[in-house]
Amino acid sequence: MSSFNVPADDRLDDEIERNVTRALAEDVGPGDLTAQLVPASQHARATVIAREESILCGAAWFTRSFTALDPSVYVGWNTYDGQVIKPGEVLCTVEGPARALLTGERTALNFLQLLSGVAGKTRRFADAVAGTRSRVVDTRQSLPGLRLAQKYAVACGGGDNHRLGLYDAILIKENHILAAGGIAQALDSARRIAAQTGGRCTFIEIEVETLDELRQALDAGALMILLDNMSLAELRDAVAITKGRAVLEASGNVSLETVRAIAETGVDRISIGGLTKNVRAIDLSLRHSEG
């Protein structure tokens, strides 16, 4: 299992640049026509104010959305990624050429609102399982092109990252098992493949849907097992059967209302696609004033 280090990770530098470059190209294209209403020499100042409680995330994306347009833009932050923000709190001040501020504000806010929404949602799930052994984990159900950004937001919210993609770990699911000829055969093949990656494969996990399949996976030496859509009773039985021989991950239709009960069964991890798939951007306000 991989996880970003908060508040920064070297892997994100290039990703931020790619994200912002694509977003500005999409929004600005060959030039912002409306911003030309403002004299090129005009200076402006703006503040970003939170309208609801959440976890701040995306400060670097926000800042880069302006400095990519004009390096002279200054963004001064009063808080940082991973911190709780409250309604009415001034998060940062932005100063620079008015045209750059007007052109970059929507892209900058889109990143900050979305990623803070992911972080805030993750924190609610993490708080719900506090005091248990379970950790909240994300999935590959992310917005296309923003996976690393969203996984960073999950880490800012107190969750853990699952595999980043299909390239850094093996997750054997039902169709893989069927094609391989069974659970034991699939695990044997996965181990051979992992051994050939030069360390790129960080773990092997196998999905099971019944307690009998769980026993087969344990007998075959599985060290990580995903328990797919099992009832609370089945999850408790799975923990008792496993006796610590493998990391157990519960998955399937997890909500804020059910996550605590799932955690109390004793599973190690709970993966939640909704952390990054079903996200509401938080409410922020950016107010301009002349510089």
GUTOR-356362 format. One record per atom (N, C-alpha, C, CB): x, y, z. Coordinates in steps of 0.02 Angstrom, whole numbers, plus 50000, padded with zeros to 5 digits. Atoms other than C-alpha are relative to their C-alpha. Glycine has a CB too. Layout:
residues N
XYZ/...
This chain:
residues 291
500424994150000/500005000050000/500445006250000/499525000050061/499614993950004/500645017249956/499615005850029/500205001649927/500344994149974/500275034050033/500455006049991/499814999150075/499614994050006/500815051750001/500185002750069/499605005349960/499824996549939/501715061750132/499695006949998/500785000550008/500324993449997/500725077050185/500475004650040/499294999550033/500374996550051/500945091450154/500294999849930/499925006950020/499704999850066/502075087950005/500304993349981/500545005449997/499695006150025/502735074049897/500325001749933/499474994149992/499634998250061/504045075349759/499644997649938/500694997150003/500355002550059/502955064949643/499485004949974/499674993550016/500544995550019/501675078849639/500235006049959/499655002450061/499774993950034/502765092749567/499834999949925/500755000850009/500145000550071/502655086849387/499264999449986/500374994149969/500725001050009/500845081749409/499635006650006/499734994950051/500314993449993/500345099049469/500095004149937/500295003850061/499864996350061/501175106649318/499574997549943/500744999549981/500415002850053/500275094749201/499265001850010/500084992449997/500704998549986/498595097249286/499835007249982/499844998750073/500144992950010/498695116149282/500085002049927/500475004250043/499904998450071/499375117049104/499404997949960/500634996549974/500585002450037/497935106449040/499385004250016/499874992650016/500604996349979/496635115949141/499995007149970/499975000450076/499974993350029/497225133049082/499914999849924/500675003350017/500105000750073/497315127148901/499274999149984/500424994249972/500715001450010/495525121048916/499595006450009/499764994650049/500404994249983/494895137348992/500205006349962/500055001250074/499754993850029/495995150948918/500094999549924/500655001950033/499885000850071/496425143748748/500505005149975/499355000549961/499534995050027/497255157048639/499995006750036/499865001149927/500004993749962/496795170948761/499335001650030/500215005649955/500604998049964/495535177648886/499745006549971/500145000750077/500274994150033/494455189848788/499735005050051/499464998149950/500334995549953/493505196848936/500515003850043/499534996150045/499494996749958/495075200749038/500305006149966/500554995150018/499724994350036/495585212848901/499615006550012/500014998549926/500364994149980/494255224648967/500385004050053/499314998150027/499604996949946/495495228349108/500675002249972/500094995050059/499344997850023/497045238849073/500564995350021/500155007150026/499455004749987/498625228349063/500415002250061/500454999449940/499594997549945/499455239449194/499644999750068/500205007149986/500384999849936/498085237649325/500204994350046/499254999649986/499815004849947/498565228949487/499374998550041/500575002950046/500595001949960/497305219349594/500204995750059/499504996249956/499905004149940/497145210749760/499354996250012/500205004350062/500605004049987/495955196649806/500114995650060/499814995849938/499975004649944/495565185749956/499534994249988/499835003650066/500425006050004/494865168049965/499734998750069/500404993949972/500345000949936/493585165250102/499614993449999/499535005950016/500375006349994/492895148450160/499275001550018/500324995450053/500714999349985/491005146950163/499724994050038/499605000949936/500215005949962/490935130050250/500614996750030/499604995049955/499445003549968/491985118850360/500234994349955/499804997350069/499735005650038/493145106750273/500744999350019/499925001249922/499275000749994/494975101650256/500315003349939/500224992550006/499694996750057/496055112850149/500434995149961/500435006050023/499565003950043/496875104250001/500025003249931/499764992649996/499934997450068/497565110249835/500345006749996/499355000549968/499684993450000/498565125649885/500505000849943/500345001250067/499504999550053/499955121749762/499685000549931/500484993950002/500364999550064/498725119249618/499715007049992/499444994749996/500284993350001/497875135649663/500535005149982/499695001750069/499474995150011/499495145449669/500274999449928/500574998950050/499715000950067/500175137949508/499525002349945/500184992749989/500494997750050/498565142349415/500095007549985/499284998750025/499874992850011/499055160749437/500725001249975/499895003850064/499314998650019/500955160149425/500174997349930/500484996950051/499905002350069/500845150249262/499815005349951/499604993649987/500224994550043/499965165349189/500465006050006/499295002050017/499554994449988/501105178249268/500414998550062/499605006850008/499575001949943/502595173949380/500025005350055/500704998849977/499984994849949/502405190549472/499424999650049/500005006749966/500565000749953/500775185149554/500254997050065/499444995549969/499815002549934/500985182449741/499374997350035/500335005750043/500535002949961/499885170749843/500264998850071/499744993449967/499805000849930/500045171950032/499494995950038/500105006850033/500465004549967/499275157550127/499995001050076/500184992849985/500084999549928/498585158850304/499924993150032/499405004350016/500075006949976/498375139950319/500344995549949/499254998050011/499665004550046/499035124450233/499614993549993/500724998650023/500355006250015/498475107850161/499984995450061/500344996449941/500095004649945/497775095750288/499695003350062/500644997050018/500284996349943/497135109350407/499255000949994/500355006850007/500724998649998/495325111650459/499905007449983/499704998350070/500184993150015/494555127350384/499275001150022/500095001649924/500654998349972/493025136250456/499655005249957/500075002450072/500374994850037/491645146850378/500225007050020/499254999350012/499784993249987/492205164950361/500755000950005/499695002450062/499274999649994/494045160750373/500315002349934/500304993250020/499634997750058/495195170050253/500584995149988/500275007350009/499515005350013/496245156350173/500645002749971/499714994949954/499404997250032/497435166750067/499845006749969/500274995149948/500044993750036/497775183249983/500384999349934/500275006050042/499695000450066/498185184649797/500115007149975/499564996049949/499844993350025/499065200049725/500394999549935/500405004050052/499635000050063/499685204149551/499615003649946/500154993049978/500354996950056/499175210249379/499274997749997/500354998349934/500725001649997/497265211249372/499804994949947/499595006449991/500185004750053/497175202049206/500164992850020/500365001849935/499805006849980/498105186949276/499534997450054/500734999950026/500455002249946/496995186449430/499314998249972/499935005550053/500665001350030/495395187349326/500014993749957/499785006049958/499965005850044/495985174249202/500094993550039/500585000949951/499835006249965/496635161749329/499524998050055/500675000650028/500395001349939/495305162849464/499564993849995/499585006050016/500445005750004/494105149649399/500394993450002/499585000349936/499595006049999/495455136649365/500274998950071/500595000649950/499735000749933/496245140149534/499484997650050/500295006750023/500545001949954/494595138849627/499754992949986/499435004949996/500235006850016/494095123049534/500434994850035/500024998849923/499555004749967/495635114149599/499905000250076/500735001649983/500044999449927/495485120849777/499344997450027/500105007450020/500665002249976/493625117549793/499924992449994/499455003549961/500075007250010/493705099949721/500444996150050/500204998249929/499545003949958/495235093949817/499845000950074/500725002149987/500224999149931/494635101649980/499374995950014/499885007550015/500595004349992/492995092549951/500194992850012/499555000549939/499765006949990/493915075949936/500304999250069/500524998149946/499675000449934/494965079550091/499495000350056/500515005650007/500504999449948/493465084850193/499574993850006/499565006049986/500405006249999/492455069550144/500414994350031/499774998149930/499575005249972/493915058250185/500065000750076/500705000349969/499934998949929/494115066250356/499374997750038/500135007550014/500625002349967/492285062550397/500004992450007/499385002449961/499965007349995/492545044150357/500544997950049/500154997049931/499455001749954/494205043650450/499795001150073/500635004149985/500244998749932/493405051450603/499504994750022/499685007150004/500525004949984/491985038850594/500294993350024/499554998849940/499695006449980/493195024150615/500545000950053/500294996549939/499484998749949/494325032450744/499904995550060/499985007550021/500035004449942/494765020950887/499964992749983/499435001850043/499995006950024/494635005150782/500674998749967/499414998549951/499385001650035/496044996050692/499965001649926/500174992650010/500114999150072/495295000250522/500265006749975/499264999349984/499804994050035/496005012850401/499575000849938/500754999849982/500394998450059/495015021550264/500485000549940/499605006650009/499565000550058/495755018250091/499615002149937/500274992849992/500324998050063/495395025749919/500044994449948/500335006449972/500015004950054/495185016549752/500235003349936/499304996949992/499854997150066/495495019149566/499405003549970/500234994549952/500604996650024/493755026649549/500075007650009/499364997550036/499834992949995/494445044149523/499815003649936/500755000950015/500154996150059/494125058349401/500584999349950/499895007550018/499465001050050/495105055049239/500485006049998/499704998849931/499494994950004/496735064649237/500175003350066/499795005249953/499884996849935/496645069549421/500124994950055/499415004450019/499935005349950/497045053249509/500515001750054/500194993549967/499484998549950/498665058649593/499785005850044/500665001749967/500244994449961/497875075049646/499484997750051/499705005449954/500525002349954/496375066149722/500284995450054/499454996549962/499705004349950/497445053149809/500395004150051/500464994849966/499674995349953/498475067249883/499485003050047/500375005549961/500544997149959/496835074849945/499764994950052/499425002349956/500205005249952/496355058250026/500514999850057/499964993049965/499495000149947/498015058250119/499945006250044/500714999849968/500094994049960/497715076250173/499414999350048/499895006149955/500585000949959/496045070750243/500074994650053/499434998449958/499885005149949/496805056850347/499884992949977/499585001350059/500085006750027/496505042050231/500664997349972/499475000049946/499425003250031/497725029950149/499874998949926/500164993250035/500055001350072/498085027149966/500074992649985/500535004049962/499935006750028/497775010549881/500505000549943/499304997049975/499544999550057/498765006549724/499845006249958/499964993549955/500094994050041/499035021549611/499674998349933/500675003449989/500285002050064/498595012049453/500094992649989/500325003949943/499925007050017/498714995549363/500734997949997/499674998649933/499305001250011/500604996949357/500414998850064/500295005849964/499585000349940/501154997049540/499784994750050/500005006750033/500225005449956/500204982549619/499544995449961/499635002950063/500455004950031/499164967249577/499394999050044/500374993249987/500635001449966/497344965949627/499624994949958/499585006550012/500315005550037/496624949149573/499264999950015/500344993150018/500724999949991/494754950149546/499684993949969/499705006449970/500385006050020/493394937749499/500184997749930/499265001450004/499855002050069/493734938049312/500714997649991/499865005849953/499315002350003/495604936249339/500054992850025/500475004750041/499995006849971/495304920949448/499714995049951/499604999950067/500325004450049/494144913349319/500474998549942/499355003149973/499555000950056/495394916049179/500614995950018/500225006849972/499405003549978/496844909149281/499864992750019/500315003550059/500185006849983/495894893349329/499904998750074/500534995549975/500125000949929/495674896449515/500415004750042/500154992950020/499664995449954/496264905949667/500744998450007/499664999950068/499295001949991/497874896249695/500405001449937/500054992650019/499644998950064/498344897049511/500115007549988/499614996949942/499944992850011/498004915749503/500545003050045/499335003550014/499484997449954/499094919149656/500704997849978/499874997550071/499355002350025/500514908449587/500235004249941/499964992549980/499824996050059/500474917949423/500175007150020/499425000049949/499874993249978/500394934549512/500695000750032/499465002350050/499344999849968/501934930549615/500564999849947/500094994150048/499505000250053/502904926149457/500055006749964/499834994449949/500014993550034/502374942349374/500325005350044/499285002049982/499724995049954/502804952749528/500764999450005/499684999250070/499285001149994/504534944949538/500395002849940/500144992650007/499674997650061/504894951149362/499975007649992/499694996749940/500104992850007/504464969449395/500575004250030/499355002050031/499454996349971/506064974149485/499795004450058/500335004249948/500234996249942/505124980149638/499435004849985/500565003850029/500554995450017/503804990149543/499334997850029/499945000549925/500615002749970/502434978649608/500065000350076/499854992849975/499924998949928/502174984249788/499614995050042/499785007050017/500365005149963/500894971049840/499564995949952/499575003250056/500485004250035/499764956949782/499394999150045/500324993049980/500625000749962/497954956749839/499514996049958/499705007050020/500505004050035/496554944749795/499315001250029/500194992550002/500694998949979/494684947549802/499634993450010/499635004349948/500415005949988/493524934549878/499295002350017/500294995650058/500714998249989/491624934349891/499674995550053/499624999549936/500285004649951/491344919850012/500544998050050/499704993849966/499525002349950/492144912750169/500394993949974/499644998250065/499645005750029/492584896950072/500575002549955/499524995549959/499474997150041/493544907549946/500555003150043/499715005249952/499504997349953/494394916150092/500474994650024/499655003450060/499585005649977/495004899450158/500474997749945/499554994150024/499575002050056/495654894849985/500575004949991/499584999549935/499484995050008/496594911249974/500534999550054/499695007050000/499535000749944/497374908950146/500434993749991/499624999650067/499625006250012/497874891050103/500525000949945/499524994349982/499544998750056/498694897849945/500535005250018/499625002249939/499484995449977/499734910050048/499865007449987/500634998449968/500164993050011/498804926350012/500165004150062/499265000849981/499824995549945/499444940750118/499545006150005/500715002249992/500494994750001/498124953550068/499374997549966/500285006449965/500635002850026/496304949050040/499465005350004/499794993650038/500564995450004/494864960049984/499354996150009/500005003949933/500645003349985/493184954750058/499455004049966/499884999450077/500464996250043/491914959849927/499284999150022/500094997949928/500724999949985/490154964649983/499784994850050/499624999149936/500205004749948/490134953550136/499585003450053/500624996750032/500404997549945/488884955650276/500445001150061/499414995150017/499614998949938/489444961450449/500174993450033/499615004550048/499865006549969/489284943650513/500554996449962/499364995750000/499485003350040/490344937050369/500675003450012/499815000249925/499384996549987/491644950550400/500304997950068/499905007549999/499765002349934/491764945550584/500284992949995/499445000450052/499765006950009/491934927250534/500675000049962/499484995849962/499394999750040/493264931850406/500605002050044/499935005149942/499464998049954/494294940650541/500194994250045/499785006250042/499865005749956/494134925550655/500374994449963/499354997250030/499695005250040/494624913450516/500735001949983/499604998849935/499344997750023/496114923850460/500515000150056/499955006949969/499564999849942/496864926250634/500655003749987/500164992950023/499414995850011/498054939650574/500474997649946/500365000750062/499545002650051/498814929250434/500035004249937/499804992949981/500024995750060/498324942050301/499665006650018/499634996549941/500344993649994/497804960150288/499314999349967/500415005949967/500685000650027/495914960750265/499725006949984/499544996350051/500294993750024/495064974450165/499274998949983/500395002749939/500715000350016/493184976750164/499845005049945/499575001450063/500174995650055/492404984150008/499294998649977/500504999049941/500675000950029/490704987149930/499465003850037/499834992949998/500574996249974/489324999949960/500115002750071/499384995650000/499844997149935/490185008250107/499755007250003/500764999750015/500254993149990/489325024050172/500225002650067/499235000349994/499834997149935/489615035950315/499594997050056/499915007749998/500445003049950/488165027550403/500214992950018/499295000049974/499835007049989/488885009950387/500734998850018/499834995949940/499285001249996/490765012550397/500234998150070/500385006049976/499795001549931/490895012050588/499864992750016/499635004650050/500175007049986/490004995250600/500484995349963/499284998549980/499525004050038/491144988350464/500674999950036/500075002649928/499354999549966/492684994550557/500004995850064/500165007250017/500035003749937/492094986450718/500014992449992/499385002050038/499925007350011/492144969150637/500724997850008/499744998149930/499305001649992/494034970150650/500404999749936/500064993550034/499624999950062/494524971950467/500535005550004/499535001249939/499434995449998/496144981250433/499885006449959/500624996649975/500094994450046/495574992350290/499295000049973/500514999849942/500654999450032/493974998850213/500095004549940/499465003050050/499914996150061/494075004550032/499335003149979/500294995749943/500604996250013/492835017849978/500095003949934/499845004950059/499954996650065/492645022849795/499715007050002/499664996049947/500334993549997/491525037349843/500445005750025/499414999550043/499554994749977/492995046849920/500215004449941/500614997150034/499754996450058/493555051749746/499525000049941/500664997149978/500475000650057/492105046949632/499415004750007/499764992949993/500594995949987/490625055849711/500195005850046/499424995750031/499724994649961/491325072449767/499625006549988/500755001049984/500304993450005/490485089149803/500545005250015/499395000850048/499514994749989/491635104149782/499745004550056/500125004149936/500214995849944/491625114949938/499885007249976/500534999950057/500184993150017/490985132849939/500545004850024/499325001950031/499494994949985/492355145949929/499825006349962/500714997649981/500124993650032/492265164349885/500665003649987/499525004550042/499414996150016/493605174449795/499775007249986/500384997049939/500204993050005/493385193249817/500575004449977/499735002450067/499504995650027/494325206149716/499955007050030/499935000449924/499974992849984/494885223649764/500585002749961/500075001450078/499454997050037/495995235849672/500645000150041/499825007049977/499365000049965/497825234649716/500285007050008/500494995749964/
